[in-house]
Amino acid sequence: MKTEPSKRAGGRIPSLLRRFMASSALAALAGPALAATETMTAGGIFRSSEVVTFSVLIGIISAAMISAIWLIRQRGNIESENRELNTALADANHRISRFQALIADKNRRIVVWEGQSNKPEFLGQLPPETGAPQDDRDFLAFGRWIKSQSASELEKAIELLRSNAQSFDLVVETNRNEIIEAQGRVSGGRAFVRFVALNNLRAELAEVKMERDRLHGSLSSLHTLLDAIDLPVWQRGPDGAILWVNEAYTEAVEAANPAAAVKESRELLATVAREKIRALSTYDSPYRDKVSTVVRGNRTFFDVVDAKSTSGSAGMAINISDVEAVREELNRTLKSHAETLDHLATPVATFDGSQRLQFYNQAFQRLWDLDMSFLERKPGNGEILDRLRAGGKLPEQLNWKQWKDSALAVYQAIETQSDLWHLPNGQTLRVFATARPQGGATWVFENLTEKVDLEMRYNTLVQVQGETIDHLSEGVAVFGPDGRIKLSNPAFRALWGVTETEAKPGTHIRAIEQVCAPSYDQPDGWKRFSHLITSFDDERPSCQGILELRTGLILDFAVIPLPNAQTMLTFVNITDSARVERALTEKNDALRMADHLKNDFVQHVSYELRSPLTNIIGFADLLKTPAFGTLTERQAEYVDHISTSSSLLLTIVNDILDLATVDAGIVELDLSEINLTDFLDEVALQMADRLQESAVTLQIDTPDMLGLFVADHQRLKQILIKLLTNAANFAPDGSTISLKCRRDASDFVFSVTDNGAGIPQDILDTVFNRFESHGQHGGAGLGLSIVESFVSLHHGTVSIRSREGEGTEVTCRIPSGDLPRIAAAE
């Protein structure tokens, strides 16, 4: 009984496994196992626990097999999805490439902002002909390449786009008159602005749109303006029906509003007036006329203007009721004025807007002596000027047409024009031309002949006086009886250190006194002037004197009474003359003192110095005499030195005395006839010892007969001795000095030449200066000075020529003198 259930159970399990394995891909693998199980089961080998364990094993194997199968299927699914994703990525890249190609189009540029603070990103470019900058930073400076109004609208739209995500579509115009479409959008937190350069139809459409907006704006502004004015304005269609009216029209026809007036077809003008306007108005000639109508129960006059066009007509009515009333009053006033002007002595003429004569008075006709018949036919203003010019009554002009046009310009002027006409008959007219409010002009002719003549004389006198006073070297100031200055010239202000402002007319003399106080330390100076100027004495005496200022100026002043109780102060700067006078006086005193000192010196030298020198020389000569004893060699040498030095000192003293007497002007030449041949022998004999000491030979070159010559024998001899001595001093030992003499007419010309070292060029001009000694043999430097002085006393000239290494040549030219008359008589 127990075996049967086991059999039944063992029979069910293999059957289930077989069905399960058969339904899966593991049936092939599990087939032998199942067969073994069935065999085991059929044979009764396995027990129930073994069957359970085996079943669990089989389940685990089945689960592992199932997981492996699932993973294989999942892998296939993933590979399929990867293939789909790769396909989608390729499609996306393809679309991005197409989009990039679209963005890179040269007719588009996109600016992208991500967030508020991020820098924009730029894509694409606009054509260069639009004027858009290629650089990113310059592109956003819209005001530089887009017209100001379009740039302002674009900047505001971009600001609203980025801050409030407000999209926009704009058409902007560049400075090159190119049209660009700007579109602003927001997507994914980014703000995009696309700029598209429009071409062909789109550009034309954009231009038409912009033109439409401009016209719409202009029309709106015009309607607003017309609504603001108080003149009725209307617009009619081709059929004559009212299409639009302004506020003034609405009030005139007593309508509730302009729309009601149009809807109810309320007319301002009567039917007859409207028909007349329609009949007379043309495209080329608008209707203009005065029309009478009733407004709010009152008769009103309008000046109506109605212009016709292809789309209807437009008109305007100007209320001239008040103007008509004023015109009537004006006509009455003009008539009264005409009656008044006709009795005036001043010529007056009135012209209308067409420049034709409307009125003239009798004085006008008498002034220009024009025919009454000519004036009554109301000639034009230009015609009258031509008639006056033809009659020789107007001043001649270089350019008549230009002068005439300038005169007639009063009809277009706002201000009154005035001019002076100097007529050929000697009259001077001041011409006033005034434009009239109602048109035309009024001409007034004022005769200024006598006045101009007096003014010219007065102005000429004032100018002459002013110019004369201003250019005077004397300081001039004129004061009135009240002590206030009337005028002053620049010399007065310069002398006292006063500015033009401080001495302006009207300044009181006390203020002038305070300003001049620093220049003059005497308190009674200007007070005295003030008393003389402001005194009420019947007799105002003049006075004069000299003032010495702190600035060093010396002024010679004078107070001169003038007519009309005025007083003139004059100041003459005598500083220079006073200083010169003082200097001359001081110099004269100094010269006198110097002359006195010189005379004293000459006298002192003559009597105090020469006498001891003579004694020294005499005693030295006595010591050399054997009668006083024999001297040793050294003593004899000392005595020779004493004698030589004393002689040299005596020569210098004599030279100084000679120069002093020449400078003092007390030297008088002792003229006599000199035999020049004997004279030269005398000089040669006197120079023999001196030349022998210097081992120098004298060569005299003279003609056979030099003849007689009138001169001071002693002074001429001194000249030659000085020249020969000077040449011997500078001539080398064993050399020869030359004396050349000749007669040139009545002049005696001689020159002394040596072949010494010569004189440098830089000191050649100073050789005649006193006490100028050059070279090792130079003495006191008086020789050539004495030569020049004695030659000058003989009215002669002396010159020197020398070069270093070539010697020196001194040439003298002395004219023959005239013997005194007494000597000649004897």
Long-range contacts (C-beta under 8 A, 24 or more apart in sequence): 3-44, 6-44, 6-48, 7-44, 9-48, 9-51, 10-41, 10-42, 10-46, 10-51, 11-41, 13-37, 13-41, 13-51, 13-55, 14-38, 14-41, 17-55, 17-58, 20-62, 24-62, 24-65, 24-66, 25-65, 25-69, 26-61, 26-62, 26-65, 30-58, 33-58, 107-196, 107-197, 107-199, 108-194, 108-195, 108-196, 108-197, 109-139, 109-194, 109-195, 110-192, 110-193, 110-194, 110-195, 111-139, 111-140, 111-192, 111-193, 111-195, 112-190, 112-191, 112-192, 113-162, 113-190, 113-191, 114-189, 114-190, 115-189, 116-162, 116-163, 126-180, 126-195, 126-197, 127-197, 129-176, 129-178, 130-174, 130-176, 130-178, 130-180, 130-197, 131-174, 131-175, 131-176, 131-178, 132-174, 132-180, 132-195, 145-174, 145-175, 146-172, 146-173, 146-174, 146-175, 146-180, 147-172, 147-173, 147-174, 147-175, 154-182, 157-182, 157-184, 158-184, 158-191, 158-193, 161-185, 161-186, 161-191, 161-193, 162-191, 165-191, 171-198, 171-206, 171-209, 171-210, 173-210, 179-203, 179-206, 179-207, 179-210, 181-206, 230-319, 231-316, 231-317, 231-318, 231-319, 232-268, 232-302, 232-316, 232-317, 233-314, 233-315, 233-316, 233-317, 234-268, 234-314, 234-315, 234-316, 235-312, 235-313, 235-314, 236-312, 236-313, 236-314, 236-315, 237-311, 237-312, 238-311, 238-312, 240-274, 240-278, 241-265, 242-266, 242-267, 243-312, 252-295, 252-296, 252-317, 254-296, 268-293, 268-295, 268-317, 269-293, 269-302, 269-304, 269-317, 273-304, 277-304, 277-306, 277-315, 281-306, 281-307, 281-308, 281-313, 282-308, 283-308, 283-309, 283-310, 287-315, 290-320, 291-317, 330-438, 346-444, 346-445, 346-446, 346-447, 347-444, 347-445, 348-442, 348-443, 348-444, 348-445, 349-442, 349-443, 350-436, 350-440, 350-441, 350-442, 350-443, 351-380, 351-381, 351-440, 351-441, 351-442, 351-443, 352-439, 352-440, 353-411, 353-438, 353-439, 353-440, 354-380, 354-440, 355-380, 355-381, 355-382, 355-408, 355-411, 355-440, 355-441, 356-380, 356-381, 357-381, 357-384, 358-440, 364-445, 367-445, 367-447, 368-393, 369-393, 381-408, 381-441, 382-408, 392-424, 393-423, 393-424, 393-425, 394-421, 394-423, 394-424, 395-421, 395-422, 395-423, 395-424, 396-424, 407-433, 410-434, 410-435, 410-441, 411-435, 411-440, 411-441, 420-448, 420-452, 428-452, 428-453, 473-572, 473-573, 474-570, 474-571, 474-572, 474-573, 475-555, 475-569, 475-570, 475-571, 475-572, 475-573, 476-568, 476-569, 476-570, 476-571, 477-503, 477-512, 477-568, 477-569, 478-562, 478-566, 478-567, 478-568, 478-569, 479-509, 479-533, 479-566, 479-567, 479-568, 479-569, 480-565, 480-566, 481-533, 481-534, 481-564, 481-565, 481-566, 482-508, 482-534, 483-508, 483-509, 483-510, 483-530, 483-533, 483-534, 484-508, 484-509, 485-509, 485-512, 486-566, 491-571, 491-573, 492-569, 492-571, 495-553, 495-555, 495-571, 495-573, 496-571, 497-551, 509-533, 509-534, 518-550, 519-549, 519-550, 519-551, 520-547, 520-549, 520-550, 521-550, 522-547, 529-559, 529-569, 532-559, 532-567, 533-559, 533-567, 540-567, 546-574, 547-571, 554-578, 554-579, 595-664, 598-660, 598-663, 598-664, 599-664, 601-660, 602-657, 602-660, 602-661, 602-664, 605-653, 605-656, 605-657, 606-657, 609-653, 610-650, 610-653, 613-646, 613-649, 613-650, 613-653, 614-650, 616-642, 616-646, 617-643, 617-646, 617-647, 617-650, 620-646, 648-779, 652-779, 652-780, 652-782, 655-780, 655-782, 655-783, 655-786, 656-782, 658-718, 658-786, 658-789, 658-790, 659-770, 659-782, 659-785, 659-786, 659-789, 662-789, 662-790, 662-793, 667-793, 669-711, 669-712, 669-715, 669-793, 669-794, 669-817, 670-712, 670-713, 670-714, 671-710, 671-711, 671-712, 671-817, 671-818, 671-819, 671-820, 672-710, 672-711, 672-712, 672-713, 672-819, 672-823, 673-708, 673-709, 673-710, 673-819, 674-708, 674-709, 674-710, 674-711, 674-713, 674-716, 675-708, 676-702, 676-706, 676-707, 676-708, 676-709, 676-741, 676-748, 677-702, 677-705, 677-706, 679-709, 679-713, 679-716, 679-717, 680-706, 680-739, 680-741, 682-717, 683-717, 683-720, 683-721, 683-724, 686-717, 686-721, 687-721, 687-724, 687-725, 687-728, 690-724, 690-725, 690-728, 691-724, 691-728, 691-737, 694-728, 694-729, 694-731, 694-733, 695-733, 695-734, 696-727, 696-728, 696-731, 696-733, 696-734, 696-735, 696-736, 696-737, 697-735, 697-736, 697-737, 698-724, 698-736, 698-737, 698-739, 699-736, 699-737, 699-738, 699-739, 700-738, 700-739, 700-741, 701-738, 701-739, 701-740, 701-741, 702-739, 702-740, 702-741, 702-742, 703-741, 703-742, 703-743, 706-741, 706-742, 706-743, 706-748, 707-743, 709-748, 709-816, 710-816, 710-817, 710-818, 710-819, 711-748, 711-794, 711-814, 711-816, 711-817, 712-790, 712-793, 712-794, 715-790, 715-793, 715-794, 716-790, 716-794, 716-814, 718-786, 718-790, 719-786, 719-787, 719-790, 719-791, 719-812, 720-750, 720-752, 722-783, 722-784, 722-786, 722-787, 723-752, 723-783, 723-787, 723-810, 723-812, 724-752, 725-783, 726-752, 726-783, 726-784, 726-810, 727-752, 727-753, 727-754, 727-756, 727-808, 727-810, 728-754, 729-775, 729-777, 729-778, 729-779, 730-754, 730-756, 730-757, 730-775, 730-777, 730-808, 731-755, 731-756, 732-756, 744-813, 746-815, 746-816, 747-796, 747-813, 747-814, 747-815, 747-816, 748-813, 748-814, 748-815, 748-816, 749-811, 749-812, 749-813, 749-814, 750-811, 750-812, 751-809, 751-810, 751-811, 751-812, 752-809, 752-810, 753-807, 753-808, 753-809, 753-810, 754-807, 754-808, 755-806, 755-807, 756-807, 756-808, 757-804, 757-805, 758-802, 758-803, 758-804, 758-805, 758-806, 758-807, 758-808, 759-800, 759-802, 759-804, 759-808, 760-804, 761-803, 761-804, 764-800, 764-802, 767-800, 768-798, 768-800, 784-810, 787-812
